[in-house]
Amino acid sequence: MGYDIAIRGGTLVDGTGSTPVRADVGIENGLITAIGDLEGTARREIDADGLTVTPGFVDIHTHLDAQIGWDPDCTPVSWHGVTTALLGNCGVTFAPCHPRDKELLAGMMETVEDIPRHAILSGLPWSWEDYGGYLDAIERLRPGINVAGLVGHSAVRFYVMGERAVEEQASAVERAEMAAVVARSIDRGAAGFSTNRFAPHKLRDGRSIPGTFADAAELVEIAKVVAPRGALMQAVGADNTILRTIADAAGGRLLAAGFAVFLRAAFFAMAQLPDHG
C-alpha cells in the first residue's frame, strides 16, 4: 500500500499511557491509517530513528487571539508540537464587540497579557461584531494549527452593559441578555465561555476587568446555557465557593484555571520585595 506520508522507525508514544514502542506510522489524506511495520513506500518518507513520535499537543490556555492575525502559524507553540490551541481564556476576548469598543477590548488585552494595543488594532481586521464573526475572520486567515475559542465574560459584559460593566452588578434583564449572547456565541462556534475572578487583571485605568466581581447569580445564569450545549465553562482565579456554585447549579464541564496565574503573581510580588542583603 502506498501512503502519503510514512514516519519510520520512531519510538511511538500514543497518549494512552501505553508503553512506548518502536513503530512506523502511515498517513493518508491527513489521517493515520496504519501503525506498525509498514510495507511499501510513501510519497514522503520521514526517518524518525532515535526520535519520539507523539500525537499533537493541545494547549488549553493561550492568548493567541490577536497574534493569529499577523502570525497564522501561531509560533512558537506550533514549533513545539502544539496542533490545537484554545483561545479566549481569562474572560478576555475581542468579541462580541460594538465598533466603538474595539479600542477598549484591545487595551484590556494589552494590560492583562502585555500585547501592544497598536499591534492588536492593526493586526486584526475587526470586521465582526459577534463571536461567530470573529471565528469566521480567523478561519479566513487559514491558521497553521487547529484553534478553538471561548467567548469572554469581559467582552460579553461590556457589550451588554457598557461602562457599567466594570464596577456595577447586572440587572436581571442584563443577566438574561448576557446569557443569550453567550448561547448565540456557542451556537456560532465558540467552544464555551471564560470568566475572570483574578483582581490583578486590570483595565488601562487600573480597575479590574469587567466580570471580576460579578455576582454568582450572573455566572449561574450563563452556565445554564453553556452546559446544555456541551460547551466548556472556564473560571480563572475563582475560589471553591464560586466553582461549586456554578457546578451545582448547571453541571456541565468546568475548567478551573488559577494556579499558574497566582504563581505568576507570587513571583511578581517577590520581585518587588526590598533586598536586605
DASULHU-V108784 format. One record per residue. RES is the residue in one letter. D_FIRST is the distance of its C-alpha to the first C-alpha in Angstrom with 1 decimal. Layout:
BEGIN
res: {RES,RES}
d_first: {D_FIRST,D_FIRST}
END
This chain:
BEGIN
res: {M,G,Y,D,I,A,I,R,G,G,T,L,V,D,G,T,G,S,T,P,V,R,A,D,V,G,I,E,N,G,L,I,T,A,I,G,D,L,E,G,T,A,R,R,E,I,D,A,D,G,L,T,V,T,P,G,F,V,D,I,H,T,H,L,D,A,Q,I,G,W,D,P,D,C,T,P,V,S,W,H,G,V,T,T,A,L,L,G,N,C,G,V,T,F,A,P,C,H,P,R,D,K,E,L,L,A,G,M,M,E,T,V,E,D,I,P,R,H,A,I,L,S,G,L,P,W,S,W,E,D,Y,G,G,Y,L,D,A,I,E,R,L,R,P,G,I,N,V,A,G,L,V,G,H,S,A,V,R,F,Y,V,M,G,E,R,A,V,E,E,Q,A,S,A,V,E,R,A,E,M,A,A,V,V,A,R,S,I,D,R,G,A,A,G,F,S,T,N,R,F,A,P,H,K,L,R,D,G,R,S,I,P,G,T,F,A,D,A,A,E,L,V,E,I,A,K,V,V,A,P,R,G,A,L,M,Q,A,V,G,A,D,N,T,I,L,R,T,I,A,D,A,A,G,G,R,L,L,A,A,G,F,A,V,F,L,R,A,A,F,F,A,M,A,Q,L,P,D,H,G}
d_first: {0.0,3.8,6.6,10.2,11.6,11.0,14.4,14.8,17.8,19.9,22.2,21.0,24.0,22.8,26.3,27.0,29.3,27.1,27.4,25.2,22.3,20.3,16.7,13.6,12.8,9.7,11.1,10.4,13.6,15.8,14.8,13.5,10.8,10.2,12.9,13.3,12.2,8.7,7.0,5.7,7.4,8.5,11.3,13.5,13.7,16.5,18.3,20.0,21.7,25.1,24.4,24.3,21.5,23.0,22.8,25.0,28.7,31.0,34.4,36.8,39.8,39.8,42.2,39.8,41.4,43.1,41.0,38.0,40.2,40.4,37.3,34.4,32.2,34.5,35.0,35.4,33.8,30.4,30.7,31.1,28.0,29.5,27.2,29.7,33.5,36.4,39.2,42.7,43.9,47.6,48.8,48.6,46.7,47.4,47.4,49.2,51.6,54.6,54.7,57.8,56.2,53.3,55.5,56.3,52.7,51.7,54.7,53.8,50.4,52.2,54.5,52.1,49.2,50.9,48.8,51.2,52.4,52.5,48.8,48.0,50.2,48.9,45.2,44.6,45.3,47.4,46.7,46.7,49.2,47.2,44.3,41.8,42.9,42.3,38.7,38.2,39.6,37.2,34.2,35.3,35.2,31.4,31.4,28.8,28.4,28.9,32.6,34.8,38.5,41.6,44.7,47.6,50.9,52.9,51.7,52.1,55.6,56.8,55.4,57.5,60.5,60.9,63.0,64.1,60.6,61.3,64.2,65.1,63.9,62.3,64.2,62.9,62.1,60.2,58.2,57.2,56.2,54.1,52.3,51.7,50.3,47.9,46.8,46.1,44.3,41.9,41.5,40.6,37.9,39.6,38.1,41.6,45.0,46.3,49.9,51.9,54.8,55.1,58.4,57.7,55.1,57.6,58.3,59.8,63.3,62.8,62.5,59.6,56.9,57.2,56.4,57.0,60.1,59.2,60.6,58.3,59.0,57.1,54.0,54.3,54.5,51.4,49.5,50.4,48.3,45.4,44.8,44.5,41.8,39.7,40.2,41.1,44.7,45.1,48.5,49.1,52.2,53.2,55.3,54.7,57.3,55.5,52.1,53.5,55.3,52.2,50.1,52.9,53.6,50.2,47.6,44.2,42.2,44.4,43.3,46.2,46.0,49.0,48.8,47.3,49.9,52.8,51.7,51.6,55.1,56.3,55.3,56.9,60.1,60.2,59.9,63.1,65.1,68.0,67.6,70.5,69.5}
END
